């Protein structure tokens, strides 16, 4: 089965028909639905680009930090919330990774899900 992507005109028409189905006048439904769809798509794209930039900045900062350089730390960002995953060699490395992420521009919150390696120094 081949997936087809709807063009903007077809998408706007489909959204307008959905608006008519819930009782909005045709012109109002089309303008409202397609306008909101475009706005949401723009905001979603903007957030994704921002999250990608934050992830890159955090990864670079972790690589440049003496305590975290060469570590097994993976970074994911969703809506400005950075999640650190992987294995820390010590509590100090885990804490340093969290601190580095928190100090990175654009980060709203850090979820530290790092686990300790079996040979980690406590």
MOPAC internal coordinates of N, CA, C and O (Angstrom, degrees):
PM7 1SCF
backbone

  N    0.0000 0     0.00 0     0.00 0    0    0    0
  C    1.4423 1     0.00 0     0.00 0    1    0    0
  C    1.5228 1   108.69 1     0.00 0    2    1    0
  O    1.2310 1   120.86 1   -52.60 1    3    2    1
  N    1.3075 1   115.97 1   127.40 1    3    2    1
  C    1.4552 1   121.16 1  -177.35 1    5    3    2
  C    1.5221 1   109.46 1   -93.75 1    6    5    3
  O    1.2310 1   120.03 1   -48.97 1    7    6    5
  N    1.3271 1   117.55 1   131.03 1    7    6    5
  C    1.4522 1   123.60 1   179.74 1    9    7    6
  C    1.5131 1   108.87 1   -85.29 1   10    9    7
  O    1.2310 1   120.50 1   -50.90 1   11   10    9
  N    1.3365 1   116.65 1   129.10 1   11   10    9
  C    1.4495 1   120.81 1   177.69 1   13   11   10
  C    1.5188 1   108.89 1  -109.23 1   14   13   11
  O    1.2310 1   121.10 1   -36.22 1   15   14   13
  N    1.3179 1   115.49 1   143.78 1   15   14   13
  C    1.4532 1   120.73 1   177.61 1   17   15   14
  C    1.5187 1   107.39 1  -100.80 1   18   17   15
  O    1.2310 1   120.50 1   -51.15 1   19   18   17
  N    1.3354 1   116.66 1   128.85 1   19   18   17
  C    1.4542 1   121.07 1  -179.61 1   21   19   18
  C    1.5175 1   110.30 1   -74.82 1   22   21   19
  O    1.2310 1   121.05 1   -41.69 1   23   22   21
  N    1.3204 1   115.60 1   138.31 1   23   22   21
  C    1.4554 1   120.80 1   175.69 1   25   23   22
  C    1.5186 1   109.40 1   -74.08 1   26   25   23
  O    1.2310 1   119.93 1   -14.89 1   27   26   25
  N    1.3404 1   117.74 1   165.11 1   27   26   25
  C    1.4604 1   121.16 1  -178.01 1   29   27   26
  C    1.5233 1   113.32 1   -58.91 1   30   29   27
  O    1.2310 1   119.96 1   142.59 1   31   30   29
  N    1.3325 1   117.67 1   -37.41 1   31   30   29
  C    1.4657 1   120.31 1  -178.69 1   33   31   30
  C    1.5203 1   110.55 1   -67.62 1   34   33   31
  O    1.2310 1   120.58 1   135.01 1   35   34   33
  N    1.3183 1   116.49 1   -44.99 1   35   34   33
  C    1.4653 1   120.45 1   179.79 1   37   35   34
  C    1.5219 1   109.53 1   -65.54 1   38   37   35
  O    1.2310 1   120.57 1   138.36 1   39   38   37
  N    1.3236 1   116.51 1   -41.64 1   39   38   37
  C    1.4689 1   120.63 1   179.26 1   41   39   38
  C    1.5222 1   110.73 1   -62.20 1   42   41   39
  O    1.2310 1   120.06 1   135.21 1   43   42   41
  N    1.3349 1   117.48 1   -44.79 1   43   42   41
  C    1.4631 1   120.89 1   179.25 1   45   43   42
  C    1.5237 1   110.66 1   -62.45 1   46   45   43
  O    1.2310 1   120.59 1   139.78 1   47   46   45
  N    1.3403 1   116.48 1   -40.22 1   47   46   45
  C    1.4681 1   120.27 1   178.49 1   49   47   46
  C    1.5200 1   111.05 1   -64.63 1   50   49   47
  O    1.2310 1   120.62 1   137.36 1   51   50   49
  N    1.3074 1   116.43 1   -42.64 1   51   50   49
  C    1.4648 1   119.95 1   179.32 1   53   51   50
  C    1.5214 1   110.65 1   -64.04 1   54   53   51
  O    1.2310 1   120.75 1   138.59 1   55   54   53
  N    1.3247 1   116.18 1   -41.41 1   55   54   53
  C    1.4613 1   119.65 1   178.07 1   57   55   54
  C    1.5246 1   111.03 1   -65.71 1   58   57   55
  O    1.2310 1   120.29 1   142.20 1   59   58   57
  N    1.3342 1   117.06 1   -37.80 1   59   58   57
  C    1.4636 1   120.78 1   178.14 1   61   59   58
  C    1.5235 1   110.61 1   -63.75 1   62   61   59
  O    1.2310 1   120.65 1   137.35 1   63   62   61
  N    1.3179 1   116.36 1   -42.65 1   63   62   61
  C    1.4650 1   120.23 1   179.38 1   65   63   62
  C    1.5290 1   110.15 1   -63.63 1   66   65   63
  O    1.2310 1   120.55 1   142.98 1   67   66   65
  N    1.3117 1   116.56 1   -37.02 1   67   66   65
  C    1.4629 1   119.73 1   177.23 1   69   67   66
  C    1.5196 1   109.55 1   -64.22 1   70   69   67
  O    1.2310 1   120.25 1   141.96 1   71   70   69
  N    1.3280 1   117.12 1   -38.04 1   71   70   69
  C    1.4552 1   121.32 1   177.49 1   73   71   70
  C    1.5160 1   111.58 1   -64.96 1   74   73   71
  O    1.2310 1   120.18 1   139.06 1   75   74   73
  N    1.3405 1   117.26 1   -40.94 1   75   74   73
  C    1.4613 1   121.43 1   178.24 1   77   75   74
  C    1.5214 1   109.16 1   -63.03 1   78   77   75
  O    1.2310 1   120.66 1   141.08 1   79   78   77
  N    1.3210 1   116.35 1   -38.92 1   79   78   77
  C    1.4643 1   120.52 1  -178.64 1   81   79   78
  C    1.5254 1   111.81 1   -62.98 1   82   81   79
  O    1.2310 1   120.20 1   153.50 1   83   82   81
  N    1.3338 1   117.22 1   -26.50 1   83   82   81
  C    1.4735 1   118.68 1   178.86 1   85   83   82
  C    1.5253 1   111.93 1  -100.43 1   86   85   83
  O    1.2310 1   120.77 1  -170.45 1   87   86   85
  N    1.3582 1   116.13 1     9.55 1   87   86   85
  C    1.4566 1   119.87 1   171.71 1   89   87   86
  C    1.5116 1   116.85 1    99.64 1   90   89   87
  O    1.2310 1   118.94 1  -173.17 1   91   90   89
  N    1.3319 1   119.62 1     6.83 1   91   90   89
  C    1.4582 1   120.42 1   176.63 1   93   91   90
  C    1.5232 1   108.88 1   -82.61 1   94   93   91
  O    1.2310 1   119.51 1   -34.18 1   95   94   93
  N    1.3361 1   118.54 1   145.82 1   95   94   93
  C    1.4636 1   120.08 1   174.29 1   97   95   94
  C    1.5209 1   109.02 1   -61.27 1   98   97   95
  O    1.2310 1   120.15 1   -29.30 1   99   98   97
  N    1.3354 1   117.31 1   150.70 1   99   98   97
  C    1.4617 1   122.15 1  -174.07 1  101   99   98
  C    1.5233 1   112.96 1   -54.76 1  102  101   99
  O    1.2310 1   119.35 1   127.77 1  103  102  101
  N    1.3346 1   118.85 1   -52.23 1  103  102  101
  C    1.4701 1   120.58 1  -177.97 1  105  103  102
  C    1.5217 1   110.53 1   -61.92 1  106  105  103
  O    1.2310 1   120.39 1   135.62 1  107  106  105
  N    1.3181 1   116.86 1   -44.38 1  107  106  105
  C    1.4559 1   121.53 1  -179.08 1  109  107  106
  C    1.5203 1   110.68 1   -63.89 1  110  109  107
  O    1.2310 1   120.51 1   136.36 1  111  110  109
  N    1.3232 1   116.64 1   -43.64 1  111  110  109
  C    1.4625 1   120.82 1  -179.24 1  113  111  110
  C    1.5189 1   110.91 1   -63.26 1  114  113  111
  O    1.2310 1   120.93 1   136.56 1  115  114  113
  N    1.3548 1   115.83 1   -43.44 1  115  114  113
  C    1.4561 1   119.22 1  -177.52 1  117  115  114
  C    1.5227 1   110.41 1   -66.43 1  118  117  115
  O    1.2310 1   119.97 1   132.65 1  119  118  117
  N    1.3233 1   117.67 1   -47.35 1  119  118  117
  C    1.4553 1   120.76 1  -179.02 1  121  119  118
  C    1.5205 1   110.97 1   -64.55 1  122  121  119
  O    1.2310 1   120.82 1   135.66 1  123  122  121
  N    1.3183 1   116.03 1   -44.34 1  123  122  121
  C    1.4531 1   121.24 1  -177.02 1  125  123  122
  C    1.5227 1   111.34 1   -67.48 1  126  125  123
  O    1.2310 1   120.62 1   129.39 1  127  126  125
  N    1.3262 1   116.42 1   -50.61 1  127  126  125
  C    1.4663 1   120.52 1  -176.07 1  129  127  126
  C    1.5116 1   112.49 1   -66.01 1  130  129  127
  O    1.2310 1   120.48 1   132.01 1  131  130  129
  N    1.3310 1   116.68 1   -47.99 1  131  130  129
  C    1.4661 1   118.07 1  -178.14 1  133  131  130
  C    1.5206 1   110.70 1   -69.37 1  134  133  131
  O    1.2310 1   120.60 1   144.69 1  135  134  133
  N    1.3450 1   116.45 1   -35.31 1  135  134  133
  C    1.4663 1   119.07 1   177.28 1  137  135  134
  C    1.5156 1   111.93 1   -63.77 1  138  137  135
  O    1.2310 1   120.79 1   136.13 1  139  138  137
  N    1.3301 1   116.10 1   -43.87 1  139  138  137
  C    1.4709 1   120.22 1   178.49 1  141  139  138
  C    1.5210 1   110.68 1   -67.13 1  142  141  139
  O    1.2310 1   120.23 1   140.84 1  143  142  141
  N    1.3183 1   117.16 1   -39.16 1  143  142  141
  C    1.4652 1   120.19 1   179.95 1  145  143  142
  C    1.5252 1   110.47 1   -62.43 1  146  145  143
  O    1.2310 1   120.83 1   136.13 1  147  146  145
  N    1.3214 1   116.02 1   -43.87 1  147  146  145
  C    1.4656 1   119.94 1   179.46 1  149  147  146
  C    1.5212 1   110.15 1   -65.21 1  150  149  147
  O    1.2310 1   120.76 1   136.79 1  151  150  149
  N    1.3276 1   116.16 1   -43.21 1  151  150  149
  C    1.4691 1   120.26 1   179.73 1  153  151  150
  C    1.5230 1   111.17 1   -61.73 1  154  153  151
  O    1.2310 1   120.11 1   135.99 1  155  154  153
  N    1.3304 1   117.40 1   -44.01 1  155  154  153
  C    1.4688 1   120.97 1   179.83 1  157  155  154
  C    1.5275 1   111.10 1   -66.75 1  158  157  155
  O    1.2310 1   120.59 1   140.59 1  159  158  157
  N    1.3278 1   116.49 1   -39.41 1  159  158  157
  C    1.4654 1   119.48 1   178.63 1  161  159  158
  C    1.5268 1   110.30 1   -63.80 1  162  161  159
  O    1.2310 1   120.79 1   137.88 1  163  162  161
  N    1.3278 1   116.09 1   -42.12 1  163  162  161
  C    1.4603 1   120.75 1   178.98 1  165  163  162
  C    1.5238 1   110.69 1   -62.25 1  166  165  163
  O    1.2310 1   120.63 1   131.24 1  167  166  165
  N    1.3344 1   116.40 1   -48.76 1  167  166  165
  C    1.4660 1   120.57 1  -178.86 1  169  167  166
  C    1.5306 1   110.75 1   -62.42 1  170  169  167
  O    1.2310 1   120.40 1   139.23 1  171  170  169
  N    1.3308 1   116.84 1   -40.77 1  171  170  169
  C    1.4651 1   120.46 1   178.82 1  173  171  170
  C    1.5145 1   111.66 1   -63.46 1  174  173  171
  O    1.2310 1   120.55 1   138.28 1  175  174  173
  N    1.3271 1   116.56 1   -41.72 1  175  174  173
  C    1.4622 1   121.01 1   178.75 1  177  175  174
  C    1.5251 1   110.48 1   -66.72 1  178  177  175
  O    1.2310 1   120.73 1   137.60 1  179  178  177
  N    1.3168 1   116.22 1   -42.40 1  179  178  177
  C    1.4676 1   121.05 1   179.03 1  181  179  178
  C    1.5290 1   110.67 1   -61.06 1  182  181  179
  O    1.2310 1   120.64 1   136.53 1  183  182  181
  N    1.3401 1   116.38 1   -43.47 1  183  182  181
  C    1.4707 1   120.81 1   179.21 1  185  183  182
  C    1.5249 1   110.40 1   -64.52 1  186  185  183
  O    1.2310 1   120.14 1   136.47 1  187  186  185
  N    1.3341 1   117.35 1   -43.53 1  187  186  185
  C    1.4696 1   120.68 1   179.96 1  189  187  186
  C    1.5236 1   111.00 1   -61.76 1  190  189  187
  O    1.2310 1   120.10 1   137.60 1  191  190  189
  N    1.3234 1   117.41 1   -42.40 1  191  190  189
  C    1.4642 1   120.31 1   178.44 1  193  191  190
  C    1.5238 1   111.04 1   -65.46 1  194  193  191
  O    1.2310 1   120.46 1   139.32 1  195  194  193
  N    1.3178 1   116.73 1   -40.68 1  195  194  193
  C    1.4587 1   120.99 1   177.90 1  197  195  194
  C    1.5277 1   110.31 1   -63.47 1  198  197  195
  O    1.2310 1   120.34 1   135.60 1  199  198  197
  N    1.3365 1   116.95 1   -44.40 1  199  198  197
  C    1.4696 1   121.11 1   179.20 1  201  199  198
  C    1.5272 1   111.12 1   -61.57 1  202  201  199
  O    1.2310 1   120.34 1   140.45 1  203  202  201
  N    1.3237 1   116.96 1   -39.55 1  203  202  201
  C    1.4677 1   120.88 1   178.72 1  205  203  202
  C    1.5264 1   110.23 1   -63.48 1  206  205  203
  O    1.2310 1   120.45 1   138.07 1  207  206  205
  N    1.3245 1   116.74 1   -41.93 1  207  206  205
  C    1.4632 1   120.65 1   179.06 1  209  207  206
  C    1.5210 1   110.77 1   -65.56 1  210  209  207
  O    1.2310 1   120.12 1   137.97 1  211  210  209
  N    1.3272 1   117.37 1   -42.03 1  211  210  209
  C    1.4703 1   121.17 1   178.93 1  213  211  210
  C    1.5257 1   109.78 1   -62.30 1  214  213  211
  O    1.2310 1   120.28 1   134.35 1  215  214  213
  N    1.3318 1   117.07 1   -45.65 1  215  214  213
  C    1.4693 1   121.05 1   179.01 1  217  215  214
  C    1.5255 1   110.37 1   -57.34 1  218  217  215
  O    1.2310 1   120.45 1   134.68 1  219  218  217
  N    1.3188 1   116.74 1   -45.32 1  219  218  217
  C    1.4699 1   120.59 1   179.99 1  221  219  218
  C    1.5260 1   111.23 1   -62.82 1  222  221  219
  O    1.2310 1   120.29 1   137.58 1  223  222  221
  N    1.3356 1   117.06 1   -42.42 1  223  222  221
  C    1.4703 1   120.51 1   179.65 1  225  223  222
  C    1.5289 1   111.23 1   -64.35 1  226  225  223
  O    1.2310 1   120.38 1   137.94 1  227  226  225
  N    1.3332 1   116.88 1   -42.06 1  227  226  225
  C    1.4694 1   119.99 1  -179.87 1  229  227  226
  C    1.5224 1   110.00 1   -66.10 1  230  229  227
  O    1.2310 1   119.98 1   135.40 1  231  230  229
  N    1.3337 1   117.64 1   -44.60 1  231  230  229
  C    1.4728 1   120.61 1   179.43 1  233  231  230
  C    1.5250 1   110.96 1   -60.40 1  234  233  231
  O    1.2310 1   120.52 1   137.77 1  235  234  233
  N    1.3308 1   116.60 1   -42.23 1  235  234  233
  C    1.4661 1   120.46 1   179.03 1  237  235  234
  C    1.5280 1   110.46 1   -63.81 1  238  237  235
  O    1.2310 1   120.57 1   134.95 1  239  238  237
  N    1.3309 1   116.51 1   -45.05 1  239  238  237
  C    1.4670 1   120.56 1   179.80 1  241  239  238
  C    1.5276 1   111.13 1   -62.88 1  242  241  239
  O    1.2310 1   119.88 1   140.22 1  243  242  241
  N    1.3291 1   117.83 1   -39.78 1  243  242  241
  C    1.4717 1   120.91 1   178.37 1  245  243  242
  C    1.5244 1   110.24 1   -65.28 1  246  245  243
  O    1.2310 1   120.52 1   140.93 1  247  246  245
  N    1.3338 1   116.61 1   -39.07 1  247  246  245
  C    1.4649 1   120.56 1  -179.94 1  249  247  246
  C    1.5300 1   111.09 1   -67.29 1  250  249  247
  O    1.2310 1   120.66 1   146.56 1  251  250  249
  N    1.3306 1   116.34 1   -33.44 1  251  250  249
  C    1.4698 1   120.46 1  -177.75 1  253  251  250
  C    1.5259 1   113.22 1   -85.52 1  254  253  251
  O    1.2310 1   120.30 1   166.17 1  255  254  253
  N    1.3383 1   117.04 1   -13.83 1  255  254  253
  C    1.4665 1   120.54 1  -178.13 1  257  255  254
  C    1.5203 1   109.59 1   -82.17 1  258  257  255
  O    1.2310 1   120.50 1   -47.78 1  259  258  257
  N    1.3158 1   116.64 1   132.22 1  259  258  257
  C    1.4721 1   122.38 1  -177.26 1  261  259  258
  C    1.5377 1   111.93 1   -58.60 1  262  261  259
  O    1.2310 1   120.16 1   139.80 1  263  262  261
  N    1.3327 1   117.29 1   -40.20 1  263  262  261
  C    1.4686 1   120.86 1  -175.65 1  265  263  262
  C    1.5261 1   113.09 1   -75.16 1  266  265  263
  O    1.2310 1   119.99 1   156.84 1  267  266  265
  N    1.3398 1   117.62 1   -23.16 1  267  266  265
  C    1.4715 1   119.61 1  -174.62 1  269  267  266
  C    1.5229 1   113.67 1  -114.40 1  270  269  267
  O    1.2310 1   120.10 1   172.39 1  271  270  269
  N    1.3152 1   117.42 1    -7.61 1  271  270  269
  C    1.4685 1   121.19 1  -178.04 1  273  271  270
  C    1.5294 1   110.28 1   -59.03 1  274  273  271
  O    1.2310 1   120.77 1   -47.43 1  275  274  273
  N    1.3153 1   116.12 1   132.57 1  275  274  273
  C    1.4596 1   121.22 1   177.80 1  277  275  274
  C    1.5161 1   113.84 1    79.14 1  278  277  275
  O    1.2310 1   120.38 1  -173.28 1  279  278  277
  N    1.3147 1   116.87 1     6.72 1  279  278  277
  C    1.4642 1   120.36 1  -179.61 1  281  279  278
  C    1.5265 1   112.26 1   -79.12 1  282  281  279
  O    1.2310 1   121.41 1   -10.93 1  283  282  281
  N    1.3185 1   114.90 1   169.07 1  283  282  281
  C    1.4639 1   122.60 1   179.47 1  285  283  282
  C    1.5294 1   108.35 1   -99.13 1  286  285  283
  O    1.2310 1   120.88 1  -114.00 1  287  286  285
  N    1.3368 1   115.92 1    66.00 1  287  286  285
  C    1.4578 1   121.36 1  -175.40 1  289  287  286
  C    1.5261 1   108.79 1  -116.86 1  290  289  287
  O    1.2310 1   120.96 1   -55.24 1  291  290  289
  N    1.3185 1   115.77 1   124.76 1  291  290  289
  C    1.4596 1   122.49 1   179.23 1  293  291  290
  C    1.5256 1   108.30 1  -107.02 1  294  293  291
  O    1.2310 1   120.78 1   -38.84 1  295  294  293
  N    1.3127 1   116.11 1   141.16 1  295  294  293
  C    1.4605 1   121.62 1  -175.04 1  297  295  294
  C    1.5231 1   109.83 1  -121.36 1  298  297  295
  O    1.2310 1   120.89 1   -49.20 1  299  298  297
  N    1.3304 1   115.91 1   130.80 1  299  298  297
  C    1.4667 1   122.45 1   174.80 1  301  299  298
  C    1.5214 1   107.46 1  -131.51 1  302  301  299
  O    1.2310 1   120.28 1   -39.16 1  303  302  301
  N    1.3302 1   117.08 1   140.84 1  303  302  301
  C    1.4613 1   120.74 1  -179.82 1  305  303  302
  C    1.5225 1   109.90 1  -129.12 1  306  305  303
  O    1.2310 1   120.79 1   -48.88 1  307  306  305
  N    1.3255 1   116.10 1   131.12 1  307  306  305
  C    1.4618 1   122.39 1   175.16 1  309  307  306
  C    1.5277 1   107.31 1  -134.05 1  310  309  307
  O    1.2310 1   121.10 1   -62.16 1  311  310  309
  N    1.3298 1   115.49 1   117.84 1  311  310  309
  C    1.4668 1   122.29 1   179.16 1  313  311  310
  C    1.5342 1   112.34 1    53.14 1  314  313  311
  O    1.2310 1   120.69 1  -140.21 1  315  314  313
  N    1.3225 1   116.30 1    39.79 1  315  314  313
  C    1.4600 1   121.14 1   177.57 1  317  315  314
  C    1.5126 1   115.37 1    84.25 1  318  317  315
  O    1.2310 1   120.17 1   175.35 1  319  318  317
  N    1.3415 1   117.28 1    -4.65 1  319  318  317
  C    1.4646 1   121.18 1   178.80 1  321  319  318
  C    1.5302 1   107.99 1   -95.12 1  322  321  319
  O    1.2310 1   121.08 1   -63.03 1  323  322  321
  N    1.3228 1   115.53 1   116.97 1  323  322  321
  C    1.4671 1   121.85 1  -177.64 1  325  323  322
  C    1.5213 1   109.60 1   -92.90 1  326  325  323
  O    1.2310 1   121.01 1   -49.08 1  327  326  325
  N    1.3250 1   115.67 1   130.92 1  327  326  325
  C    1.4658 1   121.61 1   174.91 1  329  327  326
  C    1.5214 1   108.02 1  -111.20 1  330  329  327
  O    1.2310 1   121.04 1   -53.48 1  331  330  329
  N    1.3226 1   115.62 1   126.52 1  331  330  329
  C    1.4686 1   122.06 1   175.82 1  333  331  330
  C    1.5184 1   107.77 1  -101.51 1  334  333  331
  O    1.2310 1   120.59 1   -54.78 1  335  334  333
  N    1.3294 1   116.48 1   125.22 1  335  334  333
  C    1.4645 1   121.70 1   178.58 1  337  335  334
  C    1.5168 1   108.42 1  -131.24 1  338  337  335
  O    1.2310 1   121.22 1   -19.40 1  339  338  337
  N    1.2958 1   115.27 1   160.60 1  339  338  337
  C    1.4531 1   120.48 1   179.45 1  341  339  338
  C    1.5172 1   110.13 1   125.04 1  342  341  339
  O    1.2310 1   121.35 1    22.01 1  343  342  341
  N    1.3231 1   115.03 1  -157.99 1  343  342  341
  C    1.4559 1   120.62 1  -176.07 1  345  343  342
  C    1.5248 1   110.16 1  -121.78 1  346  345  343
  O    1.2310 1   121.32 1   -54.59 1  347  346  345
  N    1.3202 1   115.07 1   125.41 1  347  346  345
  C    1.4644 1   120.43 1   176.63 1  349  347  346
  C    1.5270 1   108.77 1   -93.65 1  350  349  347
  O    1.2310 1   121.16 1   -33.50 1  351  350  349
  N    1.3145 1   115.39 1   146.50 1  351  350  349
  C    1.4686 1   120.55 1   179.09 1  353  351  350
  C    1.5244 1   111.91 1   -80.39 1  354  353  351
  O    1.2310 1   120.50 1   163.21 1  355  354  353
  N    1.3477 1   116.65 1   -16.79 1  355  354  353
  C    1.4633 1   120.76 1  -178.67 1  357  355  354
  C    1.5222 1   109.60 1  -163.00 1  358  357  355
  O    1.2310 1   120.87 1   -13.23 1  359  358  357
  N    1.3379 1   115.94 1   166.77 1  359  358  357
  C    1.4636 1   120.36 1   173.50 1  361  359  358
  C    1.5272 1   109.93 1   -60.93 1  362  361  359
  O    1.2310 1   120.70 1   141.66 1  363  362  361
  N    1.3181 1   116.27 1   -38.34 1  363  362  361
  C    1.4619 1   120.94 1  -179.55 1  365  363  362
  C    1.5232 1   111.03 1   -61.24 1  366  365  363
  O    1.2310 1   120.51 1   138.46 1  367  366  365
  N    1.3356 1   116.63 1   -41.54 1  367  366  365
  C    1.4687 1   119.91 1   179.23 1  369  367  366
  C    1.5296 1   110.28 1   -65.69 1  370  369  367
  O    1.2310 1   120.27 1   137.43 1  371  370  369
  N    1.3245 1   117.10 1   -42.57 1  371  370  369
  C    1.4566 1   121.47 1   178.85 1  373  371  370
  C    1.5280 1   111.12 1   -61.07 1  374  373  371
  O    1.2310 1   120.90 1   133.98 1  375  374  373
  N    1.3277 1   115.89 1   -46.02 1  375  374  373
  C    1.4642 1   120.92 1   179.76 1  377  375  374
  C    1.5306 1   111.20 1   -66.03 1  378  377  375
  O    1.2310 1   120.47 1   140.58 1  379  378  377
  N    1.3277 1   116.71 1   -39.42 1  379  378  377
  C    1.4693 1   120.63 1   178.89 1  381  379  378
  C    1.5284 1   110.20 1   -65.48 1  382  381  379
  O    1.2310 1   120.25 1   139.16 1  383  382  381
  N    1.3189 1   117.13 1   -40.84 1  383  382  381
  C    1.4679 1   121.01 1   179.04 1  385  383  382
  C    1.5303 1   110.36 1   -62.17 1  386  385  383
  O    1.2310 1   120.49 1   137.41 1  387  386  385
  N    1.3182 1   116.67 1   -42.59 1  387  386  385
  C    1.4480 1   120.48 1   179.15 1  389  387  386
  C    1.5356 1   110.65 1   -64.54 1  390  389  387
  O    1.2310 1   120.87 1   136.38 1  391  390  389
  N    1.3175 1   115.94 1   -43.62 1  391  390  389
  C    1.4615 1   121.17 1  -179.90 1  393  391  390
  C    1.5372 1   110.66 1   -62.98 1  394  393  391
  O    1.2310 1   120.50 1   135.58 1  395  394  393
  N    1.3237 1   116.64 1   -44.42 1  395  394  393
  C    1.4678 1   121.31 1   179.48 1  397  395  394
  C    1.5338 1   109.99 1   -60.90 1  398  397  395
  O    1.2310 1   120.55 1   135.22 1  399  398  397
  N    1.3228 1   116.54 1   -44.78 1  399  398  397
  C    1.4696 1   120.44 1  -179.81 1  401  399  398
  C    1.5337 1   110.63 1   -64.24 1  402  401  399
  O    1.2310 1   120.22 1   136.33 1  403  402  401
  N    1.3350 1   117.19 1   -43.67 1  403  402  401
  C    1.4646 1   121.13 1  -178.78 1  405  403  402
  C    1.5278 1   112.09 1   -63.06 1  406  405  403
  O    1.2310 1   120.47 1   149.30 1  407  406  405
  N    1.3183 1   116.70 1   -30.70 1  407  406  405
  C    1.4610 1   121.03 1  -177.40 1  409  407  406
  C    1.5249 1   112.83 1   -85.80 1  410  409  407
  O    1.2310 1   120.36 1   178.76 1  411  410  409
  N    1.3211 1   116.91 1    -1.24 1  411  410  409
  C    1.4596 1   121.30 1  -178.67 1  413  411  410
  C    1.5260 1   110.25 1   -81.92 1  414  413  411
  O    1.2310 1   120.89 1   -45.87 1  415  414  413
  N    1.2988 1   115.90 1   134.13 1  415  414  413
  C    1.4606 1   122.41 1  -179.27 1  417  415  414
  C    1.5343 1   111.08 1   -58.09 1  418  417  415
  O    1.2310 1   120.75 1   -46.70 1  419  418  417
  N    1.3274 1   116.17 1   133.30 1  419  418  417
  C    1.4564 1   121.52 1   177.32 1  421  419  418
  C    1.5168 1   114.99 1    94.66 1  422  421  419
  O    1.2310 1   120.38 1   166.78 1  423  422  421
  N    1.3412 1   116.89 1   -13.22 1  423  422  421
  C    1.4662 1   120.78 1  -178.74 1  425  423  422
  C    1.5276 1   109.18 1   -78.36 1  426  425  423
  O    1.2310 1   121.14 1   -53.99 1  427  426  425
  N    1.3370 1   115.43 1   126.01 1  427  426  425
  C    1.4624 1   120.81 1   179.05 1  429  427  426
  C    1.5247 1   111.52 1   -90.31 1  430  429  427
  O    1.2310 1   121.42 1   142.94 1  431  430  429
  N    1.3256 1   114.89 1   -37.06 1  431  430  429
  C    1.4676 1   120.05 1  -177.07 1  433  431  430
  C    1.5230 1   107.99 1  -159.42 1  434  433  431
  O    1.2310 1   120.52 1   -24.70 1  435  434  433
  N    1.3385 1   116.62 1   155.30 1  435  434  433
  C    1.4709 1   121.83 1   178.74 1  437  435  434
  C    1.5195 1   109.11 1  -123.31 1  438  437  435
  O    1.2310 1   121.12 1   -51.24 1  439  438  437
  N    1.3292 1   115.47 1   128.76 1  439  438  437
  C    1.4595 1   121.48 1   172.54 1  441  439  438
  C    1.5302 1   106.52 1  -105.92 1  442  441  439
  O    1.2310 1   121.13 1   -69.08 1  443  442  441
  N    1.3165 1   115.45 1   110.92 1  443  442  441
  C    1.4590 1   120.70 1  -178.27 1  445  443  442
  C    1.5250 1   109.13 1   -92.87 1  446  445  443
  O    1.2310 1   120.78 1   -77.23 1  447  446  445
  N    1.3175 1   116.12 1   102.77 1  447  446  445
  C    1.4615 1   122.08 1   179.35 1  449  447  446
  C    1.5216 1   111.16 1  -110.41 1  450  449  447
  O    1.2310 1   120.91 1  -154.79 1  451  450  449
  N    1.3315 1   115.87 1    25.21 1  451  450  449
  C    1.4632 1   120.06 1   178.22 1  453  451  450
  C    1.5110 1   110.06 1   -69.53 1  454  453  451
  O    1.2310 1   120.89 1   -38.74 1  455  454  453
  N    1.3212 1   115.90 1   141.26 1  455  454  453
  C    1.4543 1   120.83 1   175.08 1  457  455  454
  C    1.5243 1   107.73 1  -107.08 1  458  457  455
  O    1.2310 1   120.90 1   -19.67 1  459  458  457
  N    1.3175 1   115.89 1   160.33 1  459  458  457
  C    1.4661 1   120.54 1   179.60 1  461  459  458
  C    1.5269 1   109.20 1   -90.91 1  462  461  459
  O    1.2310 1   121.41 1   -41.46 1  463  462  461
  N    1.3040 1   114.92 1   138.54 1  463  462  461
  C    1.4716 1   118.81 1   175.55 1  465  463  462
  C    1.5394 1   107.57 1   -70.63 1  466  465  463
  O    1.2310 1   121.12 1   -22.53 1  467  466  465
  N    1.3057 1   115.47 1   157.47 1  467  466  465
  C    1.4705 1   119.72 1  -177.94 1  469  467  466
  C    1.5242 1   111.47 1   -64.67 1  470  469  467
  O    1.2310 1   120.33 1   160.51 1  471  470  469
  N    1.3217 1   116.98 1   -19.49 1  471  470  469
  C    1.4647 1   120.13 1   178.78 1  473  471  470
  C    1.5239 1   111.51 1  -103.92 1  474  473  471
  O    1.2310 1   120.39 1  -166.66 1  475  474  473
  N    1.3366 1   116.87 1    13.34 1  475  474  473
  C    1.4774 1   121.05 1  -178.21 1  477  475  474
  C    1.5183 1   110.88 1   -64.04 1  478  477  475
  O    1.2310 1   121.72 1   -37.82 1  479  478  477
  N    1.3118 1   114.31 1   142.18 1  479  478  477
  C    1.4646 1   119.03 1   175.88 1  481  479  478
  C    1.5090 1   108.39 1   -88.36 1  482  481  479
  O    1.2310 1   120.38 1   -51.07 1  483  482  481
  N    1.2929 1   116.88 1   128.93 1  483  482  481
  C    1.4579 1   121.84 1  -177.23 1  485  483  482
  C    1.4443 1   109.03 1   -86.61 1  486  485  483
  O    1.2310 1   120.10 1   180.00 1  487  486  485

